[in-house]
């Protein structure tokens, strides 16, 4: 059975604000790189994925509900260059 992609209301709002569609999110999740893991998140472990839509970096936080075979998209955003290193994989140290 294929993993079902579920979108939080928050994620849908952020996608609309940032003009990113479902296809963009799917592509980032499928081809992106997990740059941070959050195994202790509740109710499900989650991770931060970096992907690119053209020259545009995109971060997506997804949680994995293993029991229902779902990936839940929590939020979608363009990383702030002031907060992230140039490759958008590491947070800047302050």
C-alpha angles and dihedrals in degrees: 000000000000120000112261117229113221124186125212116223087245092055092049090052092049091047090053092048091050096040094240120145134208089263090056092052093046091050093050092048093047099044103021131101124248104233100172133024124206103190094166097054115124139260087008135007112258142191141202115239126197119204138154133239100194105307091338118105115219129192119201127184112208130180122206117223099193096182093060096030092239135144108207116205105218101177142347125205147149108251116244109244088215091061100037135055116254093269091051092229098103132043116240115252113242 
